[in-house]
């Protein structure tokens, strides 16, 4: 089944529910003050482009691209709903984020994610797509509970 990824305005109740689900799970998988998933208001910031993925009329996932500066961005809020796992939703969202970053002329993408078994599928997705481990960026600091990855865009 095909996946449509589009820029979203974050107004639909089902999008709000997906973001709430994402934040709840991230807080459940990370120690206090180590979950960096943004709330709706944070995703509406002018430096963020938010995307949703749809299979027909069903919301399947989301992701966002934050502009860090004129040359690089950050992947944020990647999430696939449980009923859509292993159907290429995450890949479709990531492809859209990478393509958008390239269109903007970014030279590099970064991301921060958690550690442990709950994050294994995310790590595999990013590594399959050429992301490699790097040091902290922006205001993040390294802990035992996070991993930093980057992708050079050619």
C-alpha positions in Angstrom: 0.0 0.0 0.0 1.4 3.4 -0.9 2.3 6.1 1.7 1.6 9.8 1.3 3.9 12.0 3.3 2.9 15.7 3.5 3.5 18.8 5.5 1.0 19.1 8.2 -0.4 22.1 10.2 -0.8 20.1 13.4 -4.5 20.9 13.8 -6.2 17.5 13.4 -7.1 15.7 16.7 -5.6 12.5 15.4 -2.3 14.2 14.9 -2.5 15.6 18.5 -3.2 12.0 19.7 -0.1 10.7 17.8 2.1 13.4 19.3 0.8 12.6 22.8 1.4 8.9 22.3 4.9 9.6 21.1 5.7 11.8 24.1 4.2 9.4 26.5 6.3 6.5 25.1 9.5 8.5 25.0 9.1 9.5 28.6 8.4 5.9 29.5 11.6 4.7 27.8 13.9 7.4 29.1 14.8 8.7 32.5 13.3 12.1 33.6 14.8 15.0 31.8 16.2 12.8 29.0 13.2 12.6 26.7 13.4 15.4 24.1 10.2 14.8 22.2 8.5 18.1 21.4 4.9 18.9 22.3 2.5 20.4 19.7 3.5 24.0 20.5 7.2 23.1 20.1 6.5 21.5 16.7 4.8 24.7 15.6 8.0 26.7 16.0 9.0 28.6 12.8 12.2 26.6 12.4 10.3 23.3 12.3 8.6 21.6 9.3 6.2 18.9 10.5 5.3 15.9 8.3 2.6 13.3 8.6 2.4 9.9 6.7 -0.9 8.5 5.6 -2.1 5.3 4.1 -5.3 6.2 2.4 -7.1 8.2 5.0 -5.3 6.7 8.1 -2.6 8.5 9.9 0.4 6.1 10.0 3.3 8.2 11.3 5.1 11.5 11.5 8.4 13.3 11.6 9.9 16.7 11.6 12.8 18.7 10.3 14.3 21.5 12.4 16.6 24.0 10.8 19.6 24.4 13.0 21.3 27.0 10.7 21.5 27.7 7.0 23.6 24.6 6.4 22.2 21.9 8.7 19.0 20.5 10.2 17.8 18.0 12.8 15.5 15.1 12.4 12.8 15.3 15.2 9.7 13.5 16.3 9.9 10.4 14.1 7.0 8.0 15.0 5.2 5.2 13.3 1.9 4.1 14.8 1.8 0.5 16.2 -0.6 -0.8 13.5 1.8 0.4 10.7 5.1 -0.9 11.9 7.4 -2.6 9.3 5.4 -1.2 6.4 7.9 1.4 5.3 6.3 4.4 7.1 9.4 5.5 8.9 11.5 5.1 5.7 9.0 7.2 3.7 9.0 10.0 6.4 12.8 9.9 6.6 13.1 10.0 2.8 10.9 13.1 2.8 12.9 14.8 5.5 16.2 14.1 3.7 14.9 15.3 0.4 13.6 18.5 2.0 17.0 19.0 3.6 18.7 18.6 0.3 16.3 21.0 -1.4 17.1 23.6 1.2 20.8 23.1 0.5 21.7 21.6 3.9 25.1 19.9 4.1 24.3 17.8 7.1 21.5 16.3 9.2 21.7 15.5 12.8 19.5 13.6 15.3 19.4 12.6 18.9 17.7 9.4 20.0 17.5 7.1 23.0 19.3 3.9 23.8 18.3 0.4 24.7 16.0 -2.2 23.1 13.1 0.2 22.6 15.2 2.2 20.2 16.8 -0.6 18.2 14.5 -0.3 15.2 15.1 3.4 15.0 18.9 2.9 15.2 18.7 0.3 12.4 16.6 2.7 10.2 19.0 5.6 10.6 22.1 3.4 10.1 20.6 1.8 6.9 20.2 5.3 5.6 23.9 6.3 6.2 23.6 8.1 9.5 26.7 7.6 11.7 27.4 8.2 15.3 28.7 11.7 16.2 29.1 13.9 19.3 26.4 16.1 20.8 25.2 19.0 18.8 23.1 22.1 19.6 22.1 22.3 23.3 22.2 18.5 23.8 24.6 16.9 26.2 25.8 13.3 26.1 24.5 10.9 28.7 24.2 7.1 29.0 20.6 7.4 27.7 21.1 9.1 24.3 22.9 8.6 21.0 23.8 11.3 18.4 23.9 10.6 14.7 24.7 12.6 11.6 24.3 12.3 7.9 26.4 14.2 5.3 24.3 15.3 2.4 26.0 15.3 -1.0 
